Amino acid sequence: MPEIIDISVPLVPEMPVWPGNTGVRIVPLRRMATGDKNNLSGLDCGLHTGTHVDAPWHFGPVVEGKPAKRIDEVPLEWCYGDGVLLDFAHKRPYDPITVIDPMKELDRIGDSLKPRDIVLFYTGHYDRHYGKPEWLINYSGFTEEAAAYLLEEKRIKNWGADTPSPDAPGNLAYPVHRVTRRTEIPHMENLYNLHLLAGRRFTFYGFPLKIRGGSGSPIRAVAMMD
């Protein structure tokens, strides 16, 4: 039997969210304990809550003169496939992931990127800071050049990290988000348990909800090991 590793954070009311996002509310609508005939809950949260994927439309309405893809328009084949984990847990907060860093790590593990790979980045940020004020500020972001290398030169089809943003903390120009919009390659944020994938190839699955016109969606991200 294949091993399935859950790499998604749980949705809970007290979880941290990016400023501007609504917090998580799980509302009891019916309860058998109070005489109802079934148990029923409601969920209220922003589309960029927990482990989620951003649609290209999240950072601009147009790509090369055409409407940018919203989350229900993102091809599902972009959301599963061969995956590889790159380990940057040695990076200190605010230490950027540059274009040379993925090259060095791939050389260290004896691997190489193939077109259409899905690349996940373990920084250790979740382990160190999740649930603390430092969660939104003390992490390693990517440089614009590193994002362009991965998305345009290596032609990966999806990527993600255990951080709340691929951009450097405090960089409100969001250059990495804009590379993802330009290339229409989605990216995922707030992944979890990535240390369990170190040094291993896997099959990644992380499908968004079919939210018409949405800017993104929570996903249940998993890695399947043979």
KAQUI-V524952 format. One record per backbone hydrogen bond with DSSP energy under -0.5 kcal/mol. NH is the residue of the N-H (numbers start at 1). CO is the residue of the C=O. If there is no record, write none. Layout:
nh:NH co:CO
nh:NH co:CO
This chain:
nh:3 co:225
nh:5 co:3
nh:5 co:223
nh:6 co:4
nh:7 co:5
nh:7 co:221
nh:9 co:190
nh:12 co:10
nh:15 co:12
nh:21 co:18
nh:25 co:44
nh:27 co:25
nh:27 co:42
nh:29 co:27
nh:29 co:40
nh:30 co:40
nh:34 co:31
nh:35 co:32
nh:36 co:31
nh:40 co:30
nh:42 co:27
nh:44 co:25
nh:46 co:22
nh:49 co:46
nh:52 co:50
nh:52 co:189
nh:53 co:217
nh:54 co:187
nh:55 co:215
nh:57 co:69
nh:58 co:55
nh:59 co:56
nh:60 co:57
nh:63 co:66
nh:66 co:63
nh:68 co:61
nh:71 co:214
nh:72 co:211
nh:73 co:70
nh:74 co:70
nh:74 co:71
nh:78 co:75
nh:79 co:76
nh:80 co:77
nh:81 co:204
nh:83 co:202
nh:84 co:118
nh:85 co:200
nh:86 co:120
nh:88 co:86
nh:88 co:122
nh:91 co:88
nh:94 co:139
nh:95 co:92
nh:96 co:94
nh:97 co:141
nh:98 co:96
nh:101 co:98
nh:102 co:98
nh:103 co:99
nh:104 co:100
nh:105 co:101
nh:106 co:102
nh:107 co:103
nh:108 co:104
nh:109 co:105
nh:110 co:106
nh:111 co:106
nh:116 co:155
nh:117 co:114
nh:118 co:82
nh:119 co:158
nh:120 co:84
nh:121 co:160
nh:122 co:86
nh:122 co:120
nh:123 co:121
nh:128 co:124
nh:129 co:125
nh:130 co:126
nh:132 co:129
nh:135 co:132
nh:136 co:133
nh:137 co:134
nh:138 co:134
nh:139 co:137
nh:141 co:139
nh:142 co:166
nh:143 co:97
nh:147 co:143
nh:148 co:144
nh:149 co:145
nh:150 co:146
nh:151 co:147
nh:152 co:148
nh:153 co:148
nh:154 co:149
nh:156 co:150
nh:157 co:117
nh:158 co:117
nh:159 co:186
nh:160 co:119
nh:161 co:188
nh:162 co:121
nh:171 co:168
nh:172 co:170
nh:174 co:171
nh:178 co:174
nh:179 co:175
nh:180 co:176
nh:181 co:177
nh:182 co:178
nh:183 co:179
nh:184 co:180
nh:185 co:180
nh:186 co:184
nh:187 co:54
nh:188 co:159
nh:189 co:52
nh:190 co:163
nh:191 co:161
nh:192 co:7
nh:196 co:193
nh:197 co:194
nh:198 co:195
nh:200 co:197
nh:202 co:83
nh:203 co:224
nh:204 co:81
nh:204 co:202
nh:205 co:222
nh:206 co:79
nh:209 co:218
nh:211 co:209
nh:212 co:210
nh:214 co:211
nh:217 co:53
nh:219 co:51
nh:220 co:207
nh:221 co:219
nh:222 co:205
nh:223 co:5
nh:224 co:203
nh:225 co:3
nh:225 co:223
